[in-house]
């Protein structure tokens, strides 16, 4: 297995690689879908902000665009749907704002994965908490840190300022 590189995934982006990566991101109400191919041992991850593209932007910041495109990229790298496994993380909420964005984001991820018949291995959704997600795309493992009132420096690498 060679060296593992790190990749910080910004909101509204998708990353897939056959190289060994720890793909990480930070979520509030956003969602990350991590998909791993259990036969080819590689995977990818998205980070979307909103559930649905209602204005025709066709942008990866929307779950109904980002998640099917992540699946498309996995298939272009040689994956078969039957070998894909998914983790769905995020969808937190702020009780002070009363927003349903996190719930809507969670629902669209699950809806799309079910439509593609992709097995969902892990769901870590909701709650009034932020999450830092680390996905090992070479073995499908995921690590989720949860926190409330966390300093920016606890979540982000120094080079992202």
Buried (B, 14 or more C-beta within 10 A) or exposed (E): EEEEEEBBBEBBBBBBBBEBBBBBBBBBBBBBBBBBBBEBBBBBBBBBBBBEBEEEEEBBBBBBBBBBBBBEBBBEBEBEEEBBBBBBBBBBBEEEEEEEBBBBBBBBBBEBBEEBEBEBBBBBBBEEBBBBBBBBBBBBEBEBBEEEEBEEEEBBEEEEE
